[in-house]
Amino acid sequence: MNTPTPSQDPEPADEAALPATVRARLERVTHSVLVDTRALARVRERFDDEQARALGRYLASAQSPNTLRAYRADWTSFTAWCLAEHRQSLPADPVDVAVYLAACAQARTGDGSGWALAPSSIERRSAAIAAVHGAHGLETPTRAEVVRMTLRGIRRTRRSRPRRKDPVVLSTLESLLAVRPADGFPGGVCRRRDTVLLLTGFAGALRRAELAALTFDDVAVRTDASTGTPALVVRLGSTKTDQEGRHGQVVALPRGRHRHTCPVCALADWSQVLEARRDGGPQAVRALVEGTAATASPAHRCQGWRGTDLADGSERPLLPTVTRHGRVGERAMSGRAVNELVKRYAERAGLDPDDFGGHSLRAGFATQAALGGATDREIMRQGRWTNPRTVHDYIRTANPLEDNAVTRLGL
C-alpha cells in the first residue's frame, strides 16, 4: 500500500511568460492586489521607511491569504483580457467590465463538455476588479448598472443547484481509517498525523483552512468534569466567519468510545512522534514508530495524559507536511493538501473521490450529529454556524422524513 503524502501548494504561474504590459501592472501589486504601491511611495516621502513598511504590512493583512491569492489570479486574468482586447484595466470602463464578465460566462472547458467558470467564480472576478479599483482610490466600475445587470443575467441564465460534497458520517470515517498506511516505518508517520487530521476535522466540525492553520499552541488537554476523562480544547484563530479572530472561537473534542476513534489518543500518539523528532531527529522517529507498532494495544492511551510540551509558544504546526519516506517537514499542510488527502482516502476506500473533500468532515459532523438526535442549537454551537437554515440542510440530508407531514398521509 502506498503511503499517502500531502499535496504541495501549487507553484505560482510563471509571470515571466506574461506580456510586458501585464507584468508592469503586476509589479505594482507584488505583495497584494489590494495595496497601492504608489500610495505607499507617497507615504515614504512624508514618513520614514519603517512607518511605511508598517502601514504596508497591515494593509496587506486586511484580507486572508486565500482571498488575496484568488483576487490576484482574477486580476491577472482581467488585465490579460484587457491587453488582448486593447482595453484599459485601471481604471476600467464599466462596459468593458461587463463584456469581460459575459465572455467569462460563455467560456467552455477545454473539451467543450461544460462551462469553464461557475457563476460564483465570475462574481468573485467582479469583486476582485472592484477591490483593486477601491484600493487605488478609483471609482468602482462594477457598481455601474450595466455590470450589475450583466451579473444578474448570468445568474438567471446559469442557474443551477451547487453540488455539495458528500458528508463523512461515522461509517464513512471508519472506512477512511481502515485504509490508513500500515503501522511501522515509514507509513506509520503519516498514519498518526492523518488520524489526528480526520478525527479532529470530523469531531471539531472544522473547515479545511482551520485544520491547516492549527498549531500545538492552539490545543490544550482538559479533564471532562462530568466523566473525569481527558478532552481536547481547540482554540481557533481567524476563521471564515470571524476573519479577525475577535470572538476567540473554541471547540471541544471529548475522549472517543474506542481507541481508534479517540481524538485525544490520536493527538497523544502524534505528539510522541514529533517529540522524538525534536529530541533525536529522524532516526529517533523511526525507532519510535517501529517500536510502538510492535506493541500496539487496543486500550486507550490517553487516560492520565496531560498534554505535550510542544505547545511552547513557538506556533509549531499541528499538521506539518510528511514525505513518503516518513520525513516530517517544518511547514504546515495547506488547506488544499487537506482537501486532497480526504479525496485520496475516499478513493482508497472504494468511494468516488469527486464526491468528497475537506468540507466532507465538517458536513459529516453535522449530519452524524443530526442522526444521533442532536438539536439545532447543539450542532450550531460546535460548528459555529450562525444560520439555522444551514444546519437544517444537513438535518434534511440525514433524515428527510423527520418532522415531515408525508409520514402522516397513511399511504
Backbone torsions as a table, in degrees:
resi	resn	phi	psi	omega
1	MET	NA	129.2	178.8
2	ASN	-74.2	144.1	177.8
3	THR	-81.7	123.4	178.6
4	PRO	-66.3	138.8	178.2
5	THR	-120.1	147.8	-178.0
6	PRO	-67.1	139.2	175.6
7	SER	-70.0	145.2	-178.0
8	GLN	-88.8	156.1	175.2
9	ASP	-62.8	138.2	-179.0
10	PRO	-64.3	143.4	177.3
11	GLU	-71.9	145.3	178.0
12	PRO	-64.0	152.3	179.6
13	ALA	-60.2	149.5	179.5
14	ASP	-73.2	97.0	-175.8
15	GLU	-70.9	-15.3	178.3
16	ALA	-66.6	-21.9	-179.8
17	ALA	-82.3	-7.4	-179.8
18	LEU	-77.5	154.6	176.0
19	PRO	-58.4	154.9	-175.3
20	ALA	-59.5	-37.3	-179.0
21	THR	-64.7	-39.8	178.5
22	VAL	-67.4	-43.9	179.8
23	ARG	-60.9	-40.1	179.3
24	ALA	-61.3	-39.5	178.9
25	ARG	-66.9	-40.3	-177.2
26	LEU	-70.6	-28.8	179.8
27	GLU	-61.4	-24.9	179.0
28	ARG	-80.8	-12.6	-176.9
29	VAL	-129.3	44.0	-175.5
30	THR	-59.0	-45.5	-174.6
31	HIS	-89.4	-35.0	-177.3
32	SER	-160.0	132.9	178.7
33	VAL	-69.0	-8.3	-178.1
34	LEU	-103.1	12.2	177.9
35	VAL	-118.4	122.7	179.7
36	ASP	-84.0	104.6	-176.8
37	THR	-66.6	-27.5	177.4
38	ARG	-68.8	-36.1	176.7
39	ALA	-65.7	-37.8	177.4
40	LEU	-65.4	-34.6	177.3
41	ALA	-62.7	-37.2	178.1
42	ARG	-69.1	-31.9	175.6
43	VAL	-63.2	-41.5	-179.0
44	ARG	-62.8	-28.4	179.0
45	GLU	-69.8	-26.3	-176.4
46	ARG	-103.4	-25.8	-178.4
47	PHE	-128.4	174.9	-179.0
48	ASP	-81.9	170.8	-175.4
49	ASP	-62.4	-36.9	-178.5
50	GLU	-64.1	-41.0	178.2
51	GLN	-65.9	-39.2	178.1
52	ALA	-66.2	-40.2	178.5
53	ARG	-64.1	-40.9	179.7
54	ALA	-62.6	-43.8	178.7
55	LEU	-62.1	-46.2	179.8
56	GLY	-61.7	-37.8	-179.2
57	ARG	-64.1	-43.3	-178.6
58	TYR	-74.7	-33.5	174.8
59	LEU	-63.2	-41.0	-179.7
60	ALA	-67.6	-24.0	-178.7
61	SER	-89.3	3.1	-177.1
62	ALA	-68.4	-24.7	178.4
63	GLN	-120.5	155.2	178.9
64	SER	-68.1	154.8	178.2
65	PRO	-57.2	-37.1	179.4
66	ASN	-64.4	-41.6	178.6
67	THR	-64.6	-43.8	179.9
68	LEU	-63.7	-40.0	179.5
69	ARG	-63.1	-43.2	-179.6
70	ALA	-67.6	-44.1	-179.9
71	TYR	-63.3	-37.8	179.9
72	ARG	-63.7	-44.3	178.4
73	ALA	-63.5	-40.4	-179.8
74	ASP	-66.6	-40.9	-179.7
75	TRP	-68.0	-37.4	176.3
76	THR	-60.5	-43.1	179.2
77	SER	-61.8	-45.5	-178.8
78	PHE	-65.9	-41.5	-179.8
79	THR	-63.8	-41.6	178.7
80	ALA	-64.9	-39.1	178.5
81	TRP	-64.0	-43.3	179.1
82	CYS	-60.6	-39.6	179.4
83	LEU	-64.0	-44.4	-178.4
84	ALA	-66.2	-32.5	-177.5
85	GLU	-97.5	6.4	179.5
86	HIS	58.8	45.4	178.0
87	ARG	-115.5	163.8	179.1
88	GLN	-97.7	129.6	-176.3
89	SER	-89.5	-28.8	-176.7
90	LEU	-144.7	108.7	-4.0
91	PRO	-76.7	150.2	-177.5
92	ALA	-97.5	147.0	174.5
93	ASP	-78.2	134.8	-178.8
94	PRO	-54.6	-37.7	179.6
95	VAL	-65.1	-39.9	177.1
96	ASP	-61.3	-41.9	179.3
97	VAL	-63.3	-42.9	179.8
98	ALA	-61.8	-43.7	179.1
99	VAL	-64.0	-40.3	178.9
100	TYR	-61.5	-45.9	-179.6
101	LEU	-64.7	-37.8	176.7
102	ALA	-64.0	-39.6	177.6
103	ALA	-63.8	-38.8	177.1
104	CYS	-62.2	-40.1	-179.3
105	ALA	-67.3	-27.6	-178.6
106	GLN	-86.9	-14.2	-174.9
107	ALA	-66.4	139.0	179.2
108	ARG	-111.3	164.9	176.2
109	THR	-68.6	168.0	-176.7
110	GLY	-57.5	-37.0	-179.8
111	ASP	-90.4	1.3	178.0
112	GLY	74.0	11.7	-175.0
113	SER	-84.0	-13.6	-178.0
114	GLY	-165.6	-178.4	179.1
115	TRP	-75.5	142.1	-179.4
116	ALA	-74.7	-33.3	-175.8
117	LEU	-129.4	137.4	174.2
118	ALA	-78.2	155.8	177.5
119	PRO	-53.4	-36.5	179.2
120	SER	-64.4	-35.7	177.8
121	SER	-69.1	-36.2	178.3
122	ILE	-67.8	-40.7	177.0
123	GLU	-63.8	-35.8	177.4
124	ARG	-66.5	-35.2	177.0
125	ARG	-65.1	-38.5	175.9
126	SER	-63.4	-41.6	179.3
127	ALA	-63.9	-37.2	178.9
128	ALA	-65.1	-42.4	178.3
129	ILE	-61.7	-43.0	178.7
130	ALA	-63.8	-41.9	-177.0
131	ALA	-64.9	-42.1	-179.4
132	VAL	-66.5	-41.5	178.0
133	HIS	-63.4	-44.0	179.4
134	GLY	-62.3	-39.3	-179.8
135	ALA	-66.5	-24.2	179.4
136	HIS	-98.6	12.7	175.8
137	GLY	71.4	24.2	-177.8
138	LEU	-106.3	155.2	177.5
139	GLU	-65.4	136.1	-176.0
140	THR	-79.1	117.4	-177.5
141	PRO	-69.7	-21.1	-176.1
142	THR	-73.5	-9.1	177.0
143	ARG	-81.2	-12.4	-179.8
144	ALA	-65.6	148.2	-176.2
145	GLU	-62.3	-33.6	-178.5
146	VAL	-64.8	-35.8	178.2
147	VAL	-73.4	-44.4	-179.4
148	ARG	-61.7	-42.2	179.3
149	MET	-67.9	-35.6	177.8
150	THR	-63.6	-45.6	178.4
151	LEU	-63.2	-38.6	178.6
152	ARG	-64.1	-41.5	177.9
153	GLY	-64.5	-37.5	178.0
154	ILE	-64.1	-43.8	-179.6
155	ARG	-62.7	-41.8	-178.1
156	ARG	-71.3	-39.3	-177.5
157	THR	-72.5	-38.7	-174.8
158	ARG	-102.3	27.7	-176.8
159	ARG	-63.3	127.1	177.0
160	SER	-159.3	152.0	179.7
161	ARG	-77.3	125.8	-179.3
162	PRO	-61.8	140.1	179.3
163	ARG	-81.8	120.4	-179.5
164	ARG	-94.1	149.3	175.3
165	LYS	-71.0	146.6	177.3
166	ASP	-67.4	144.4	178.5
167	PRO	-77.4	144.1	171.1
168	VAL	-88.0	93.4	175.9
169	VAL	-81.2	179.5	-172.1
170	LEU	-58.7	-42.3	179.9
171	SER	-64.9	-37.8	176.9
172	THR	-66.6	-40.7	178.7
173	LEU	-59.5	-41.9	177.6
174	GLU	-60.4	-38.9	179.4
175	SER	-66.2	-39.2	178.6
176	LEU	-67.4	-41.9	179.5
177	LEU	-65.2	-29.1	-177.6
178	ALA	-71.0	-18.4	-177.6
179	VAL	-109.5	21.4	173.2
180	ARG	-65.0	159.9	176.8
181	PRO	-58.6	152.3	178.5
182	ALA	-62.2	148.3	177.6
183	ASP	-67.6	165.2	-172.3
184	GLY	104.0	-177.0	-177.0
185	PHE	-105.4	138.1	4.6
186	PRO	-93.0	-11.7	-173.2
187	GLY	-60.7	-28.6	-177.5
188	GLY	-63.9	-22.9	178.7
189	VAL	-69.1	-51.2	176.6
190	CYS	-62.7	-37.3	-179.1
191	ARG	-56.8	-44.9	-178.5
192	ARG	-70.4	-43.9	179.2
193	ARG	-64.3	-44.4	-176.3
194	ASP	-68.5	-28.2	175.4
195	THR	-64.5	-43.7	176.5
196	VAL	-60.9	-44.2	-178.1
197	LEU	-61.0	-50.2	-175.9
198	LEU	-66.1	-45.6	-176.6
199	LEU	-72.3	-39.5	179.5
200	THR	-69.2	-42.2	178.6
201	GLY	-63.9	-38.0	-179.1
202	PHE	-74.3	-56.0	-175.7
203	ALA	-68.7	-30.0	-178.6
204	GLY	-90.5	-3.4	-177.8
205	ALA	51.8	46.7	-174.3
206	LEU	-93.0	145.6	170.7
207	ARG	-74.8	159.1	-176.0
208	ARG	-63.8	-36.0	178.6
209	ALA	-67.8	-35.2	177.8
210	GLU	-66.6	-41.0	177.3
211	LEU	-61.2	-49.0	-176.6
212	ALA	-62.6	-29.5	-175.2
213	ALA	-85.0	-8.2	-175.1
214	LEU	-66.8	141.8	172.5
215	THR	-121.8	167.2	177.2
216	PHE	-63.6	-27.1	178.0
217	ASP	-67.4	-18.6	-178.6
218	ASP	-84.9	-10.8	-172.2
219	VAL	-116.3	129.9	178.5
220	ALA	-129.8	149.3	177.5
221	VAL	-97.1	128.4	177.8
222	ARG	-127.2	162.3	176.1
223	THR	-97.7	126.8	177.5
224	ASP	-67.9	115.9	-175.1
225	ALA	-61.8	-29.5	-176.3
226	SER	-82.5	-27.2	-176.5
227	THR	-118.4	-16.7	-177.3
228	GLY	76.1	7.8	-179.8
229	THR	-96.9	157.6	-180.0
230	PRO	-72.0	151.3	176.5
231	ALA	-143.1	160.4	178.2
232	LEU	-105.0	138.3	173.0
233	VAL	-116.2	118.8	-175.2
234	VAL	-111.2	121.2	177.6
235	ARG	-98.0	127.1	-178.2
236	LEU	-97.5	143.8	176.1
237	GLY	-85.3	-126.2	177.8
238	SER	-74.4	136.6	180.0
239	THR	-128.4	177.8	-178.6
240	LYS	-60.3	-38.7	-178.4
241	THR	-98.0	0.2	177.8
242	ASP	-145.9	68.2	-169.8
243	GLN	-68.3	-18.4	178.3
244	GLU	-100.0	2.2	177.5
245	GLY	63.1	32.6	-175.7
246	ARG	-75.2	-29.7	-170.7
247	HIS	-93.2	-10.0	178.3
248	GLY	56.1	55.6	-175.7
249	GLN	-64.6	141.4	-175.2
250	VAL	-132.0	139.0	171.2
251	VAL	-124.6	148.0	-179.3
252	ALA	-112.6	137.8	179.4
253	LEU	-120.5	107.2	-178.3
254	PRO	-76.0	167.9	173.9
255	ARG	-63.2	138.0	179.9
256	GLY	-79.1	159.7	177.7
257	ARG	-66.1	-35.5	-178.1
258	HIS	-117.7	152.1	-176.6
259	ARG	-61.0	-40.5	-174.5
260	HIS	-76.2	-12.2	175.7
261	THR	-116.0	22.0	-178.5
262	CYS	-95.8	115.1	179.6
263	PRO	-61.8	-32.4	-178.1
264	VAL	-70.8	-43.8	176.6
265	CYS	-62.0	-40.9	-179.7
266	ALA	-61.2	-42.7	179.5
267	LEU	-68.0	-37.5	178.5
268	ALA	-63.1	-42.5	178.4
269	ASP	-63.0	-45.6	-177.2
270	TRP	-69.4	-39.3	178.6
271	SER	-60.6	-38.1	-179.9
272	GLN	-61.8	-37.4	178.1
273	VAL	-64.6	-45.8	-177.8
274	LEU	-72.1	-30.4	174.6
275	GLU	-65.2	-41.0	178.2
276	ALA	-64.3	-39.7	178.5
277	ARG	-63.6	-42.3	-179.5
278	ARG	-64.8	-40.8	-172.9
279	ASP	-87.9	-29.7	-174.2
280	GLY	-133.5	0.2	177.8
281	GLY	79.3	-170.0	-176.0
282	PRO	-58.1	-35.2	-179.2
283	GLN	-65.2	-37.3	178.6
284	ALA	-67.4	-36.3	177.0
285	VAL	-63.0	-44.9	-179.1
286	ARG	-62.0	-46.0	-179.6
287	ALA	-61.8	-41.1	-179.2
288	LEU	-65.0	-49.2	-176.0
289	VAL	-64.8	-42.1	178.7
290	GLU	-66.8	-36.3	-179.1
291	GLY	-71.6	-43.4	-178.7
292	THR	-72.1	-27.3	177.4
293	ALA	-64.7	-34.6	-178.8
294	ALA	-75.6	-20.4	-176.1
295	THR	-117.6	23.0	-177.7
296	ALA	-58.4	139.4	-177.9
297	SER	-129.9	143.7	178.2
298	PRO	-75.5	-6.0	-178.1
299	ALA	-79.3	150.0	176.4
300	HIS	-59.3	143.7	175.1
301	ARG	-113.5	0.0	-174.0
302	CYS	-87.2	-13.4	-179.1
303	GLN	-63.1	122.6	-178.8
304	GLY	85.4	-4.7	178.7
305	TRP	-74.0	129.8	-174.7
306	ARG	-105.2	7.3	179.7
307	GLY	108.0	-167.8	-175.0
308	THR	-130.6	149.5	176.9
309	ASP	-82.4	7.5	172.6
310	LEU	-68.3	-19.1	174.9
311	ALA	-83.5	76.7	-172.5
312	ASP	-116.1	15.4	-180.0
313	GLY	87.6	0.0	-178.1
314	SER	-89.3	0.3	180.0
315	GLU	56.5	45.5	177.5
316	ARG	-67.3	129.3	-177.2
317	PRO	-59.9	136.5	176.3
318	LEU	-72.3	-33.9	-176.7
319	LEU	-124.3	77.0	179.4
320	PRO	-76.7	167.9	175.2
321	THR	-67.9	150.4	176.3
322	VAL	-137.4	130.7	178.8
323	THR	-83.1	169.4	178.3
324	ARG	-67.0	-14.3	178.4
325	HIS	-93.3	7.5	176.7
326	GLY	83.1	13.8	179.3
327	ARG	-88.5	129.2	-179.1
328	VAL	-90.1	128.9	-179.5
329	GLY	-85.6	175.9	-179.3
330	GLU	-90.1	-28.6	-175.0
331	ARG	-96.7	160.1	-178.4
332	ALA	-77.3	156.0	169.7
333	MET	-61.1	153.3	174.6
334	SER	-89.6	164.2	175.0
335	GLY	-60.6	-35.2	177.4
336	ARG	-63.3	-39.1	179.3
337	ALA	-66.2	-37.3	176.0
338	VAL	-60.7	-45.0	179.8
339	ASN	-60.3	-47.0	-178.2
340	GLU	-66.8	-33.1	179.4
341	LEU	-65.1	-44.0	178.3
342	VAL	-62.3	-41.6	179.2
343	LYS	-63.8	-39.6	-179.8
344	ARG	-64.4	-43.4	179.2
345	TYR	-66.6	-36.8	177.8
346	ALA	-61.3	-42.8	179.4
347	GLU	-65.0	-39.9	177.9
348	ARG	-62.7	-32.1	-178.8
349	ALA	-83.4	5.0	178.5
350	GLY	84.9	16.2	179.5
351	LEU	-101.7	163.6	178.1
352	ASP	-77.6	114.4	-178.1
353	PRO	-62.0	-24.1	179.0
354	ASP	-68.3	-18.3	-179.0
355	ASP	-86.6	-8.1	-174.2
356	PHE	-128.1	160.4	178.1
357	GLY	-171.8	-170.8	-178.8
358	GLY	-58.3	-36.2	-178.7
359	HIS	-69.7	-16.2	-179.3
360	SER	-61.3	-30.7	179.1
361	LEU	-68.6	-44.9	179.3
362	ARG	-66.6	-45.1	177.5
363	ALA	-63.6	-35.7	179.6
364	GLY	-65.1	-37.7	176.6
365	PHE	-58.6	-50.8	-176.8
366	ALA	-63.4	-41.7	-178.9
367	THR	-67.2	-45.8	-179.6
368	GLN	-66.2	-38.9	177.9
369	ALA	-62.9	-39.2	177.5
370	ALA	-65.4	-40.8	177.0
371	LEU	-62.7	-31.5	179.6
372	GLY	-82.3	0.1	176.8
373	GLY	91.3	13.4	178.8
374	ALA	-67.4	147.5	178.8
375	THR	-80.3	165.2	176.2
376	ASP	-54.9	-45.3	-176.3
377	ARG	-62.5	-40.7	-179.6
378	GLU	-66.2	-41.9	179.4
379	ILE	-66.6	-42.6	-179.2
380	MET	-65.4	-33.4	-177.8
381	ARG	-65.9	-48.7	-178.6
382	GLN	-70.6	-39.3	-177.6
383	GLY	-84.8	-4.8	-179.7
384	ARG	58.7	31.0	175.0
385	TRP	-78.1	142.7	178.1
386	THR	-110.0	-12.6	-178.9
387	ASN	-111.2	113.1	-179.4
388	PRO	-58.9	-26.5	-178.5
389	ARG	-62.4	-34.0	177.9
390	THR	-62.7	-44.7	179.8
391	VAL	-65.6	-38.0	-179.8
392	HIS	-62.5	-33.4	176.6
393	ASP	-61.6	-42.1	178.9
394	TYR	-67.5	-38.3	179.8
395	ILE	-64.7	-41.0	178.3
396	ARG	-64.1	-34.7	176.9
397	THR	-66.4	-40.9	-176.9
398	ALA	-68.2	-44.6	-178.1
399	ASN	-149.6	89.7	-175.6
400	PRO	-67.6	-12.6	-179.2
401	LEU	-94.7	-6.7	-179.0
402	GLU	-70.4	134.0	-179.4
403	ASP	53.8	37.3	-177.2
404	ASN	-116.7	126.7	-175.6
405	ALA	-64.2	-16.1	-179.3
406	VAL	-61.8	-26.0	179.4
407	THR	-71.6	-10.0	-177.7
408	ARG	-105.0	10.8	-177.1
409	LEU	-78.8	-16.7	179.8
410	GLY	75.1	22.1	178.6
411	LEU	-70.3	NA	NA
